[in-house]
Amino acid sequence: MIELRTPAELDAMRPVGQFVASVLTALAEKADVGVNLLELDAFAHAMIRERGAESCYIDYHPSFGAMPFGKVLCTSVNDAALHGLPHDYALQDGDLVSLDFAVSVDGWVADSAISLVVGTPRPEDLALIETTERALAAGIAAAQAGNRMGDVSAAIGDVAHAAGLSVNTDFGGHGVGRTMHGDPHVPNDGRPRRGYPLKPGLVFAIEPWFMHGTDQIFTDPDGWTLRSLDGSRSAHVEHTIAITNDGPIVLTARP
Ligand code: MG
């Protein structure tokens, strides 16, 4: 079911968006060569406790997950594309890491992700991140009342195709509200003027994720982490946005 939020509800969703943004900003500062993924998760968990927020991930157990996630942060490193389960691993020079974080505050959810390189970056990794960020910006720009979801999807996919990347549409954005995953689905590729009409009050996450060499993934033996089939590196960025008559509001915008 697709729910539309009143202007007052959108205002009520701003604090959780700002909190998620602040955690990702702090994590981006903390992530460095030698920092363990479990430290990043513990750091985010401490911020959750201090804020009195509730993790959307720790008890998350969908049909595609082998067991409850058990952590509060997704840490996807290099060939890990999505749902990276934090494990005992110290980041190495040049690692491309994506951090995906969702919590609820006062009953409202926000979901956002960033990609970054620790230490000395490979130019092709910076280009991949830049393309993914540009796709997110294009998707947000297309998220206008009167457009359809296909316009958002096509805007994302166009950026990928222009960069020579293929797109996996098995996982994409989603409605966000009282829970982390709701309708509508937001595919990372599609056809303009098709799909759900974008109406004021619609809140959803846009989350392009692209891999250098493939659009195929497999599940790591940890039961959660999705890795590129060919070992190529992946980038993933995400914002939770709201449709309004005055254009999209990026609820998880970082200062
Ligand atoms: Mg997310």
Boltz pocket constraint, residues with backbone or C-beta under 6 A from the ligand:
constraints:
  - pocket:
      binder: B
      contacts: [[A, 100], [A, 101], [A, 102], [A, 111], [A, 112], [A, 113], [A, 207], [A, 238]]
      max_distance: 6.0
